[in-house]
Amino acid sequence: MNADNDNLATDLLRGADAIAAYLGFPRRAVYHLVAKGEMPSFRIGETICARRSTLLAWISEQERASA
């Protein structure tokens, strides 16, 4: 495994439970935001996935938009 794969493995959140735990959101909120297309995410098969780095950028964007 090379360094790029190591970084991907630590950056990747697999499943709504993992995303919810990372963000401190209820799991249902993750499903809702994904369904509305409001949270950056992608699917691997049927599993909702997101990158920690992308979610941090999204949160920063939300903060700027509400200021």
VMD Tcl script that builds the backbone (N, CA, C; Angstrom):
set m [mol new atoms 201]
animate dup $m
set s [atomselect $m all]
$s set {name element resname resid chain x y z} {
  {N N MET 1 A 0.852 -1.178 0.000}
  {CA C MET 1 A 0.000 0.000 0.000}
  {C C MET 1 A 0.897 1.240 0.000}
  {N N ASN 2 A 0.600 2.193 -0.884}
  {CA C ASN 2 A 1.430 3.395 -0.925}
  {C C ASN 2 A 0.823 4.507 -0.077}
  {N N ALA 3 A 1.506 5.638 0.017}
  {CA C ALA 3 A 1.074 6.736 0.876}
  {C C ALA 3 A -0.275 7.300 0.444}
  {N N ASP 4 A -0.531 7.353 -0.875}
  {CA C ASP 4 A -1.821 7.858 -1.343}
  {C C ASP 4 A -2.975 6.997 -0.836}
  {N N ASN 5 A -2.790 5.695 -0.851}
  {CA C ASN 5 A -3.822 4.799 -0.349}
  {C C ASN 5 A -4.005 4.954 1.151}
  {N N ASP 6 A -2.916 5.165 1.885}
  {CA C ASP 6 A -3.016 5.391 3.322}
  {C C ASP 6 A -3.827 6.651 3.602}
  {N N ASN 7 A -3.569 7.708 2.838}
  {CA C ASN 7 A -4.306 8.955 3.029}
  {C C ASN 7 A -5.778 8.772 2.711}
  {N N LEU 8 A -6.079 8.051 1.657}
  {CA C LEU 8 A -7.471 7.794 1.285}
  {C C LEU 8 A -8.173 7.007 2.381}
  {N N ALA 9 A -7.520 6.016 2.899}
  {CA C ALA 9 A -8.125 5.183 3.937}
  {C C ALA 9 A -8.463 6.001 5.177}
  {N N THR 10 A -7.619 6.949 5.540}
  {CA C THR 10 A -7.903 7.762 6.723}
  {C C THR 10 A -8.882 8.886 6.416}
  {N N ASP 11 A -9.010 9.274 5.152}
  {CA C ASP 11 A -9.910 10.365 4.763}
  {C C ASP 11 A -11.328 9.868 4.488}
  {N N LEU 12 A -11.488 8.603 4.182}
  {CA C LEU 12 A -12.772 8.055 3.760}
  {C C LEU 12 A -13.642 7.666 4.945}
  {N N LEU 13 A -14.888 8.103 4.895}
  {CA C LEU 13 A -15.909 7.680 5.859}
  {C C LEU 13 A -16.889 6.807 5.102}
  {N N ARG 14 A -17.095 5.583 5.580}
  {CA C ARG 14 A -17.993 4.651 4.900}
  {C C ARG 14 A -19.229 4.399 5.741}
  {N N GLY 15 A -20.372 4.785 5.202}
  {CA C GLY 15 A -21.650 4.550 5.860}
  {C C GLY 15 A -22.169 5.783 6.584}
  {N N ALA 16 A -23.490 5.862 6.652}
  {CA C ALA 16 A -24.137 6.991 7.310}
  {C C ALA 16 A -23.757 7.073 8.787}
  {N N ASP 17 A -23.578 5.929 9.423}
  {CA C ASP 17 A -23.191 5.934 10.845}
  {C C ASP 17 A -21.829 6.591 11.042}
  {N N ALA 18 A -20.872 6.267 10.179}
  {CA C ALA 18 A -19.529 6.850 10.296}
  {C C ALA 18 A -19.565 8.351 10.019}
  {N N ILE 19 A -20.325 8.750 9.020}
  {CA C ILE 19 A -20.442 10.175 8.690}
  {C C ILE 19 A -21.121 10.917 9.831}
  {N N ALA 20 A -22.194 10.352 10.353}
  {CA C ALA 20 A -22.922 10.979 11.456}
  {C C ALA 20 A -22.036 11.117 12.692}
  {N N ALA 21 A -21.281 10.085 13.011}
  {CA C ALA 21 A -20.397 10.140 14.178}
  {C C ALA 21 A -19.323 11.210 13.994}
  {N N TYR 22 A -18.781 11.319 12.798}
  {CA C TYR 22 A -17.745 12.311 12.522}
  {C C TYR 22 A -18.285 13.730 12.658}
  {N N LEU 23 A -19.500 13.962 12.154}
  {CA C LEU 23 A -20.082 15.302 12.172}
  {C C LEU 23 A -20.826 15.624 13.466}
  {N N GLY 24 A -21.165 14.589 14.231}
  {CA C GLY 24 A -21.972 14.810 15.428}
  {C C GLY 24 A -23.436 15.039 15.093}
  {N N PHE 25 A -23.869 14.486 13.958}
  {CA C PHE 25 A -25.260 14.601 13.503}
  {C C PHE 25 A -25.978 13.283 13.777}
  {N N PRO 26 A -27.292 13.328 13.904}
  {CA C PRO 26 A -28.034 12.053 13.908}
  {C C PRO 26 A -27.909 11.383 12.536}
  {N N ARG 27 A -27.920 10.073 12.524}
  {CA C ARG 27 A -27.806 9.340 11.258}
  {C C ARG 27 A -28.897 9.755 10.283}
  {N N ARG 28 A -30.103 9.971 10.781}
  {CA C ARG 28 A -31.232 10.352 9.933}
  {C C ARG 28 A -30.947 11.678 9.216}
  {N N ALA 29 A -30.270 12.603 9.897}
  {CA C ALA 29 A -29.925 13.894 9.287}
  {C C ALA 29 A -28.977 13.700 8.112}
  {N N VAL 30 A -28.062 12.749 8.235}
  {CA C VAL 30 A -27.140 12.449 7.133}
  {C C VAL 30 A -27.936 11.961 5.931}
  {N N TYR 31 A -28.841 11.006 6.136}
  {CA C TYR 31 A -29.665 10.508 5.029}
  {C C TYR 31 A -30.463 11.643 4.392}
  {N N HIS 32 A -31.020 12.509 5.211}
  {CA C HIS 32 A -31.835 13.627 4.720}
  {C C HIS 32 A -30.992 14.582 3.869}
  {N N LEU 33 A -29.834 14.990 4.373}
  {CA C LEU 33 A -28.973 15.910 3.633}
  {C C LEU 33 A -28.476 15.292 2.327}
  {N N VAL 34 A -28.155 14.011 2.350}
  {CA C VAL 34 A -27.695 13.326 1.136}
  {C C VAL 34 A -28.834 13.247 0.123}
  {N N ALA 35 A -30.032 12.895 0.583}
  {CA C ALA 35 A -31.184 12.771 -0.320}
  {C C ALA 35 A -31.514 14.103 -0.989}
  {N N LYS 36 A -31.331 15.200 -0.252}
  {CA C LYS 36 A -31.604 16.528 -0.810}
  {C C LYS 36 A -30.436 17.067 -1.629}
  {N N GLY 37 A -29.325 16.342 -1.639}
  {CA C GLY 37 A -28.153 16.778 -2.386}
  {C C GLY 37 A -27.438 17.950 -1.733}
  {N N GLU 38 A -27.627 18.119 -0.440}
  {CA C GLU 38 A -27.050 19.256 0.281}
  {C C GLU 38 A -25.712 18.941 0.942}
  {N N MET 39 A -25.377 17.666 1.070}
  {CA C MET 39 A -24.105 17.271 1.677}
  {C C MET 39 A -23.264 16.556 0.630}
  {N N PRO 40 A -21.995 16.921 0.505}
  {CA C PRO 40 A -21.152 16.218 -0.468}
  {C C PRO 40 A -20.953 14.761 -0.056}
  {N N SER 41 A -21.282 13.882 -0.972}
  {CA C SER 41 A -21.161 12.448 -0.690}
  {C C SER 41 A -21.129 11.706 -2.017}
  {N N PHE 42 A -20.856 10.428 -1.921}
  {CA C PHE 42 A -20.892 9.545 -3.079}
  {C C PHE 42 A -21.205 8.155 -2.569}
  {N N ARG 43 A -21.493 7.265 -3.463}
  {CA C ARG 43 A -21.820 5.899 -3.063}
  {C C ARG 43 A -20.797 4.912 -3.613}
  {N N ILE 44 A -20.494 3.960 -2.801}
  {CA C ILE 44 A -19.755 2.786 -3.242}
  {C C ILE 44 A -20.761 1.649 -3.088}
  {N N GLY 45 A -21.284 1.204 -4.220}
  {CA C GLY 45 A -22.413 0.277 -4.166}
  {C C GLY 45 A -23.601 1.024 -3.583}
  {N N GLU 46 A -24.166 0.483 -2.531}
  {CA C GLU 46 A -25.296 1.139 -1.872}
  {C C GLU 46 A -24.874 1.922 -0.633}
  {N N THR 47 A -23.597 1.937 -0.331}
  {CA C THR 47 A -23.100 2.582 0.886}
  {C C THR 47 A -22.779 4.045 0.637}
  {N N ILE 48 A -23.359 4.913 1.449}
  {CA C ILE 48 A -23.052 6.341 1.376}
  {C C ILE 48 A -21.649 6.544 1.936}
  {N N CYS 49 A -20.839 7.301 1.207}
  {CA C CYS 49 A -19.471 7.585 1.627}
  {C C CYS 49 A -19.197 9.072 1.502}
  {N N ALA 50 A -18.222 9.526 2.229}
  {CA C ALA 50 A -17.776 10.916 2.134}
  {C C ALA 50 A -16.326 10.975 2.592}
  {N N ARG 51 A -15.650 12.016 2.146}
  {CA C ARG 51 A -14.284 12.251 2.598}
  {C C ARG 51 A -14.306 13.257 3.750}
  {N N ARG 52 A -13.524 13.004 4.780}
  {CA C ARG 52 A -13.411 13.949 5.885}
  {C C ARG 52 A -13.002 15.332 5.354}
  {N N SER 53 A -12.025 15.363 4.461}
  {CA C SER 53 A -11.517 16.638 3.939}
  {C C SER 53 A -12.599 17.405 3.185}
  {N N THR 54 A -13.423 16.695 2.427}
  {CA C THR 54 A -14.506 17.349 1.688}
  {C C THR 54 A -15.570 17.869 2.647}
  {N N LEU 55 A -15.872 17.100 3.684}
  {CA C LEU 55 A -16.868 17.551 4.663}
  {C C LEU 55 A -16.374 18.785 5.423}
  {N N LEU 56 A -15.090 18.824 5.755}
  {CA C LEU 56 A -14.547 20.009 6.430}
  {C C LEU 56 A -14.657 21.237 5.539}
  {N N ALA 57 A -14.368 21.084 4.252}
  {CA C ALA 57 A -14.496 22.197 3.307}
  {C C ALA 57 A -15.958 22.618 3.190}
  {N N TRP 58 A -16.868 21.666 3.169}
  {CA C TRP 58 A -18.306 21.946 3.093}
  {C C TRP 58 A -18.775 22.721 4.320}
  {N N ILE 59 A -18.313 22.316 5.502}
  {CA C ILE 59 A -18.676 23.028 6.731}
  {C C ILE 59 A -18.166 24.459 6.674}
  {N N SER 60 A -16.938 24.653 6.233}
  {CA C SER 60 A -16.379 26.010 6.105}
  {C C SER 60 A -17.214 26.846 5.147}
  {N N GLU 61 A -17.650 26.243 4.068}
  {CA C GLU 61 A -18.496 26.932 3.083}
  {C C GLU 61 A -19.829 27.329 3.710}
  {N N GLN 62 A -20.403 26.432 4.509}
  {CA C GLN 62 A -21.671 26.727 5.191}
  {C C GLN 62 A -21.489 27.899 6.162}
  {N N GLU 63 A -20.365 27.916 6.851}
  {CA C GLU 63 A -20.085 29.008 7.792}
  {C C GLU 63 A -19.964 30.350 7.059}
  {N N ARG 64 A -19.271 30.365 5.938}
  {CA C ARG 64 A -19.119 31.599 5.156}
  {C C ARG 64 A -20.461 32.078 4.610}
  {N N ALA 65 A -21.293 31.142 4.175}
  {CA C ALA 65 A -22.590 31.484 3.591}
  {C C ALA 65 A -23.537 32.079 4.627}
  {N N SER 66 A -23.373 31.684 5.889}
  {CA C SER 66 A -24.299 32.167 6.916}
  {C C SER 66 A -23.780 33.420 7.624}
  {N N ALA 67 A -22.579 33.847 7.281}
  {CA C ALA 67 A -22.003 35.016 7.956}
  {C C ALA 67 A -22.510 36.310 7.342}
}
mol reanalyze $m
mol bondsrecalc $m
mol representation Tube
mol addrep $m
